[in-house]
Amino acid sequence: MGFGDVSGRNLGSELASTGRMAEARRHGVPAFRILTDRTLKTLATSHPATTEALLAVPGIGSSTVAKYGTNICRVLRDNGA
């Protein structure tokens, strides 16, 4: 999942605009099938630091963690979350 640099940008917006949209296009599914807006908002406020902690976020299950967890955690870490 291609999450990019979010310097000076809202974390939820970054997760939505880079990784989520790219993955949705790649798989031919709507963006909300990757991560919902509600899940993005929760990630931006809860700042889970590990893939295990992602499992506590509503809307994120083991499949999402397996596919995207490392990259989501990297975006959170790289942006002071």
N, C-alpha and C positions, 0 to 999 in steps of 0.2 A: 504494500500500500504506500503510495508516494506522498506521505505527509511532508510538507516543506517547512521552510523557516517562517516563524510567525512574529518576527521582531516588530513591535509596535502594533500588532493586530490582536483582535479578540481571539482567544483560544478556541472557543466554540465555532467561530466563523472560520478559523483556519482548518479545523478538523472537517467542517462541512464542505468548504470550498476546494480543498485539495484532495485529500485521501478519499473521502466519501464519494465525491462526484466521479473521480477517476475509476474507482472500483465499480461503481454503479454502471458506468459506461462499458467498462471491460466485461462485465457479466450480463449486460443487457437487462438490468433491473432498475427499478426506481431507487433513488438515493436513500429513501427511508428504510429500504430493506437492508442496507449496510449498517447504518446507525440512525435512529430516529432523532428528531430535533430535541425531544425531551432528554434522551440519553446524552446528547452532546452538551446540553445545559448542565446536566448532572456531572459529567466529566469535568466541565470547566469550573464547577464549584467544589467538587469533592477531591479532586487531584489524586486519584489512586496512583501509588508509586510502583506497584508490581502487577504482573499479570494476574496473580492470585487476588489482589485487591480489586481488580476490574470485575471479578465475578460477583462482587457485592453491589455493583451498579445495576439498577433496574434496566432491563433491556439488553444486557450483555450476558451471554451464556458461554459455555465452553467452546462452542463452534466459533463464535466471534473472537474469543481470546486466542484460539488456535490460529485463526487467519490473520488477525490484525493487532493482537495484544501488544506485541513487542513494539510495533510502530506507534501505537497510541501512547504507550508509556514513554517512548522517546520524545514525542512531541510535548507531552506534559512536563517531562524532566527538563528538556532544552529551553522551556519557556517559563521556568521558575515556578511551576505548579507543584 
